[in-house]
Amino acid sequence: MARTRIQEFLDTLGTFEHKRGMELFEKAVKDLGTAQTATLGVLLTASNQVDPNAGVPHGLLTAEAGREVLELVGWPASLPVVRFLALYCFTLERRDWTPKALEKVAGTVKIGGGADAHREFRKAIAGGRRDEAAALAAYLTEREGVDTATRALVSATLGDVGRLQHNLGLAVGFADSAKALGDPAGIVAVANGAYEVAAWMKEYSPPALEPLDAPPVPARPDLVTLEEALFDDRFDEVHAQIKGYVTAKNVEEVLRPLLIAASLEPGFLGHTMIAAHAARRALPYLTAEERSFLLWKFYRILVRRFGYPEGLLLRSSSGVAPEAAVEALKASLKIKTPPVERTLRDALESGVPLEKALQHVAYNWTNWTVGEKEHTLQYLNAALQTAAFLGREQAMLPLVSTMYKLPF
């Protein structure tokens, strides 16, 4: 059977044939299905990356951010992002790890009598023993499945979320990638994630998890009460609200004030907003007690002030026709004029759906990137995801603050 163009493109990933690869990309990626296939190929390459530099590896985080953008805005709005990911992939160096090789490694792991594989995994991560951590990650994946292994990986970072919360972000990025890749490729992302995270554990101490019934007593979760307590610096009430939310069905709502605060002060290269977004993605991987620990920590150390600025609240109507508002927004995103705060407001107030506004922002992202595109894409993705989560009424803040920060 003849290979399809998308298969031919995937075969070039991990090589230095970027010219041929991009020619195949342009011929093969024509719709949502082929875009998703191409992105998963990029994700597999990035999840197997070896970074020769001393800095935190950003290849996987960049690829995962691009995959999130694709899933959020669809096709063709994500075309520039997917095209960038394809070209970016050719700059990455790969390990020689494969699912079959890691399965063999998993088979060699011996857990002594009475020992617990999860405890040994956490010890290896905390101790910076990279090879041991990777082998145990493969062992957990083979024995208990990707879901269990990814939960163990994210949980292991709670003792040291890292400078700029990089450890947590790395773990969540590799965990999400493993789930997206599925079986058997997911084992590569889990093992490499453990290997990379272990390298950055510098000040690990076991997280002080407390029972949810310990003082302060969990409160009935209520977002208004939480926001008022944050504004008034009543942190006992904040702590109680967090405990009340971590077992609720709408647990993500507890992050709304944190995401707003992070959007107001996104931090150096957007790291604060990226970290807040990573915390939201981390919640499904954690137990209720672990969620309580992480959220309480982030509410204390990640941001300094809370509350949505009145100047970015939407009015009832802009008085601008939706079609004209969209054209003005597109001009803002391409040539920086008129100011994006004005055109985005006009678009949302004229009735343009938030989803359509996000699509235009994503499609025009290359007009806003200068220099270090890795951070730019991660930052932009965090803003898009945060805007989508906050909804139309509060989407102005993360989008406007990000647009004014880009290019760096």
MOKAGI-V73646 format. One line per field, one symbol per residue. psi: psi as a letter, one per 30 degrees, with the letter a starting at -180 (. if undefined). burial: # if it has 16 or more other C-alpha atoms within 10 Angstrom, else .. Layout:
# MOKAGI-V73646
psi = ???
burial = ???
This chain:
# MOKAGI-V73646
psi = kkkleeeeeeffkgagheeeeeeeeefejfaeeeeeeeeeeeeeeefgkkjflflkkfeeeeeeeeeeeeeefakgfgeeeeeeeeeeeffkkklgkleeeeeeeeffkkjlkflkeeeeeeeeeefgjeeeeeeeeeeeeeefleeeeeeeeeeffffjflkggeeeeeeeeeeeeeeeeakffffeeeeeeeeeeefgjehkkkkikkkfglkkkkljkkeeeeeeeeeghifeeeeeeeeeffgleheffffeeeeeeeeeiflkggeeeeeeeeeeffefflleeeeeeeeeeefefelfllkkkefgkklekfgkkeeeeeeeeeeefeggklkfeeeeeeeeffgkkeeeeeeeeeegeffgkkcifeeeeeeeeeeeeeeeeflefgfeeeeeeeeffkl.
burial = ....###.##.###...#..##.##..##..#.###.##############.....##############.############.######.####...#..##..#..........##..######################...##.##############..#################...#################..#.......#.....##.#.#..##.##....#.###########...#################.###############.##.#########.##..##.##.......#...#...#..##.######.....##############.##.##########.##...################.#.#.##########.####
